[in-house]
Amino acid sequence: MARFRYDKMVENALRAVVRQALEVTAREGLSDPHHFYITFRTRHPGVEVADRLLMRHPEEMTIVIQHQFWGLEVGETGFEVTLSFNRQNERLVIPFGAVVAFADPSAKFGLQFQPEGEDAPLAPPPSGEPEPPPPPPDRAEGGGQVITLDKFRKK
């Protein structure tokens, strides 16, 4: 009997939103006031960051794509971008599977992901009253920044 992983299907669709936003940015540039916060796992397979950055961010890192970024290239499985860190340009290679959060605060839009390869446990089937989902894990340990959808919802 087929077992549908709707949680993974939804995550894949939402990762495509991130890819499309970056593709538009690579093609057309980023217009004010848009800017992106992208948090990713620095030790995820395929991530390439300078050793000095990896030492400062051994688990997670949040980057901002706004005014000073160069060479944004987007592929099916990830993206590459050059950013300035303390006036030194560094090329980053980030698979989409490493991304754990994406936000465009100017649009009040944000997403959180489970890193690929780290399956969240399946929720039990509904029985009676639905229970609220558990809070997301604290991802700020490695210097990353947690961005939840609630922060960007209109009140």
Stockholm file with secondary structure:
# STOCKHOLM 1.0

chainA/1-155         MARFRYDKMVENALRAVVRQALEVTAREGLSDPHHFYITFRTRHPGVEVADRLLMRHPEEMTIVIQHQFWGLEVGETGFEVTLSFNRQNERLVIPFGAVVAFADPSAKFGLQFQPEGEDAPLAPPPSGEPEPPPPPPDRAEGGGQVITLDKFRKK
#=GR chainA/1-155 SS CCCCCHHHHHHHHHHHHHHHHHHHHHHHCCCTTCCEEEEEETTSTTCBCCHHHHHHCSSEEEEEESSSEEEEEECSSEEEEEEEETTEEEEEEEEGGGEEEEEEGGGTEEEECCCTTCCCCCCCCCCSSCCCCCCCCCCGGGSCCCCCGGGGSCC
#=GC SS_cons         CCCCCHHHHHHHHHHHHHHHHHHHHHHHCCCTTCCEEEEEETTSTTCBCCHHHHHHCSSEEEEEESSSEEEEEECSSEEEEEEEETTEEEEEEEEGGGEEEEEEGGGTEEEECCCTTCCCCCCCCCCSSCCCCCCCCCCGGGSCCCCCGGGGSCC
//
